[in-house]
């Protein structure tokens, strides 16, 4: 049914929680805010860093948002590249798609170069046709720019494309792009939150997603 399967990264394929929390604590305390709780940070993963900063502080000053990103990156970027793990079944899922001749890509709010380094570390770089990160788009999810860009470059229609993600941002992006969507419950978003969106399948884990895709 699908010629292209796109994935979000954080809490869909991979888990960078430890390094992201460390980056948030460094960034927020560096700006005079209290160190955030782990669960508070987890609830913002998937959003752009500037939006996550505002969600946690209520401060929407653009200069401080930019300063937060810089401070976050001092700690988090290199740690993410070295410490991020993949969820069980991720490697098998991506290799299964490749074996079936289905194109796979990543559309994420994480930096694309960081994702590529992580995937290469797990020997999965060649399982992906394309990685599109936060620096590759002007408008983040739920805007469809990222998905539309990937579909255009890989010459696949929305009707032939599935986007798999763990947040309502992902569901909204798929809806706005006109492609299919499957939710993956590896993150903090409960299944009920996806009810307002067209959703082909809700997978409790990546093994279930692979089974649903008949891999």
C-alpha positions as CSV (number, residue, x, y, z in Angstrom):
1,X,0.0,0.0,0.0
2,X,2.8,2.4,0.8
3,X,5.8,3.3,-1.4
4,X,7.3,5.6,1.3
5,X,7.3,5.4,5.1
6,X,8.5,8.5,6.9
7,X,9.3,8.5,10.6
8,X,9.6,11.1,13.3
9,X,12.8,10.4,15.3
10,X,12.5,11.3,19.0
11,X,10.2,8.8,20.8
12,X,9.3,7.2,17.5
13,X,12.6,5.5,16.5
14,X,15.0,6.8,19.1
15,X,15.4,7.8,22.7
16,X,17.7,10.8,23.6
17,X,16.0,11.6,26.9
18,X,19.1,11.7,29.1
19,X,21.1,14.0,26.9
20,X,18.0,16.2,26.1
21,X,17.2,16.6,29.8
22,X,20.9,17.5,30.5
23,X,20.7,20.1,27.8
24,X,17.5,21.6,29.1
25,X,18.9,21.8,32.7
26,X,22.1,23.5,31.4
27,X,20.2,25.9,29.2
28,X,17.5,26.9,31.7
29,X,19.8,27.3,34.7
30,X,22.2,29.3,32.5
31,X,19.4,31.8,32.0
32,X,18.4,31.9,35.7
33,X,15.5,29.5,35.6
34,X,15.2,26.5,38.0
35,X,16.4,23.2,36.7
36,X,13.3,21.4,35.2
37,X,12.0,18.0,36.2
38,X,12.7,15.1,33.9
39,X,9.0,14.5,33.1
40,X,8.4,18.2,32.3
41,X,11.2,18.1,29.7
42,X,9.9,14.8,28.3
43,X,6.5,16.4,27.6
44,X,8.2,19.0,25.3
45,X,10.2,16.5,23.2
46,X,9.2,16.8,19.6
47,X,8.7,20.6,19.8
48,X,11.2,23.1,18.5
49,X,13.6,24.1,21.2
50,X,12.4,27.7,21.2
51,X,8.8,26.5,21.7
52,X,9.9,24.1,24.4
53,X,11.7,26.9,26.3
54,X,8.5,29.0,26.2
55,X,6.3,26.0,27.3
56,X,8.5,25.5,30.4
57,X,9.1,29.2,31.3
58,X,6.3,31.2,29.8
59,X,8.9,33.5,28.3
60,X,8.6,34.1,24.6
61,X,11.5,36.6,24.2
62,X,13.3,35.6,21.0
63,X,16.7,36.6,22.2
64,X,16.4,34.4,25.3
65,X,15.0,31.6,23.2
66,X,18.0,31.8,20.9
67,X,20.3,31.9,23.9
68,X,18.6,28.8,25.3
69,X,19.2,26.9,22.1
70,X,22.9,27.8,22.2
71,X,23.3,26.7,25.8
72,X,21.3,23.5,25.2
73,X,23.5,22.7,22.3
74,X,26.7,23.1,24.3
75,X,25.7,20.0,26.4
76,X,23.2,18.1,24.4
77,X,24.3,17.8,20.8
78,X,27.4,15.7,21.3
79,X,25.8,13.6,24.0
80,X,22.9,12.9,21.7
81,X,25.2,11.7,19.0
82,X,27.0,9.3,21.4
83,X,24.3,8.2,23.8
84,X,21.0,8.0,21.9
85,X,19.5,4.5,21.8
86,X,17.0,3.1,19.3
87,X,13.7,1.6,20.5
88,X,13.4,-2.2,20.2
89,X,12.4,-3.2,16.7
90,X,13.7,0.0,15.0
91,X,16.5,-1.7,13.1
92,X,14.4,-4.6,12.1
93,X,11.6,-2.3,10.9
94,X,13.9,-0.2,8.7
95,X,15.7,-3.2,7.3
96,X,12.4,-4.8,6.6
97,X,11.2,-1.8,4.6
98,X,14.4,-1.7,2.6
99,X,14.1,-5.5,1.9
100,X,10.6,-5.0,0.6
101,X,11.7,-2.1,-1.6
102,X,9.7,0.5,0.4
103,X,11.5,3.9,0.7
104,X,12.1,5.1,4.3
105,X,12.9,8.6,5.5
106,X,13.0,10.7,8.7
107,X,11.3,14.0,9.2
108,X,12.2,15.4,12.6
109,X,12.6,18.5,14.7
110,X,16.1,17.2,15.7
111,X,19.1,18.3,13.7
112,X,19.4,16.3,10.6
113,X,23.2,15.9,10.9
114,X,22.8,14.6,14.4
115,X,20.2,12.0,13.3
116,X,22.5,10.9,10.4
117,X,25.4,10.3,12.9
118,X,23.1,8.3,15.2
119,X,21.8,6.2,12.4
120,X,25.3,5.6,11.0
121,X,26.4,4.5,14.5
122,X,23.8,1.8,14.4
123,X,24.7,0.8,10.8
124,X,21.3,2.0,9.5
125,X,22.3,5.0,7.3
126,X,21.8,3.0,4.1
127,X,18.3,2.0,5.2
128,X,17.2,5.6,4.7
129,X,16.5,7.5,1.5
130,X,16.5,10.8,3.2
131,X,16.9,12.6,6.6
132,X,15.2,16.0,7.0
133,X,15.8,17.8,10.2
134,X,15.0,21.1,11.9
135,X,17.5,23.1,9.9
136,X,16.1,21.9,6.6
137,X,12.7,23.6,6.9
138,X,11.4,27.1,7.5
139,X,8.2,25.9,9.2
140,X,8.2,23.1,11.7
141,X,5.5,20.4,12.3
142,X,2.5,20.5,12.2
143,X,3.2,22.5,9.1
144,X,3.5,19.9,6.2
145,X,6.7,21.5,4.7
146,X,9.0,18.7,5.8
147,X,6.8,15.9,4.6
148,X,6.0,17.6,1.3
149,X,9.7,18.2,0.7
150,X,10.5,14.5,1.2
151,X,7.6,13.3,-1.0
152,X,8.6,15.7,-3.7
153,X,12.3,14.8,-3.7
154,X,11.5,11.1,-3.6
155,X,8.7,11.4,-6.2
156,X,6.1,9.7,-4.1
157,X,2.4,10.9,-3.8
158,X,0.7,11.6,-0.4
159,X,-1.6,8.7,-1.1
160,X,1.4,6.4,-1.2
161,X,3.0,7.8,1.9
162,X,2.7,6.9,5.6
163,X,4.1,9.1,8.4
164,X,4.7,7.5,11.7
165,X,5.1,9.6,14.8
166,X,4.5,9.9,18.6
167,X,2.9,13.4,19.0
168,X,-0.1,15.3,17.8
169,X,2.4,17.5,15.9
170,X,3.2,14.5,13.8
171,X,-0.5,13.7,13.3
172,X,-1.2,17.3,12.3
173,X,1.7,17.3,9.8
174,X,0.4,14.2,8.1
175,X,-3.1,15.5,8.0
176,X,-1.9,18.8,6.5
177,X,0.3,17.0,4.0
178,X,-2.6,14.7,2.9
179,X,-0.7,11.5,3.7
180,X,-1.5,8.6,5.9
181,X,-0.6,8.5,9.6
182,X,0.2,5.9,12.2
183,X,0.8,6.7,15.8
184,X,3.6,5.1,17.8
185,X,3.2,5.2,21.6
186,X,6.9,5.3,22.6
187,X,6.6,8.8,24.0
188,X,4.4,10.8,26.4
189,X,1.3,11.2,24.2
190,X,-1.6,8.8,25.0
191,X,-3.6,7.0,22.3
192,X,-6.7,9.1,23.1
193,X,-5.0,12.3,22.0
194,X,-4.8,11.1,18.4
195,X,-8.6,10.7,18.1
196,X,-9.2,14.1,16.4
197,X,-6.8,13.1,13.6
198,X,-7.1,10.6,10.7
199,X,-5.1,7.7,12.0
200,X,-4.6,4.4,10.2
201,X,-3.1,2.5,13.1
202,X,-2.0,3.1,16.7
203,X,1.1,1.0,17.5
204,X,2.1,0.4,21.1
205,X,5.7,-0.3,19.9
206,X,7.7,-0.8,16.8
207,X,7.2,-4.5,16.7
208,X,3.5,-4.0,16.4
209,X,4.1,-1.3,13.7
210,X,6.2,-3.8,11.7
211,X,3.6,-6.5,12.1
212,X,0.8,-4.1,10.9
213,X,3.0,-3.2,7.8
214,X,3.3,-7.0,7.2
215,X,7.1,-6.9,7.4
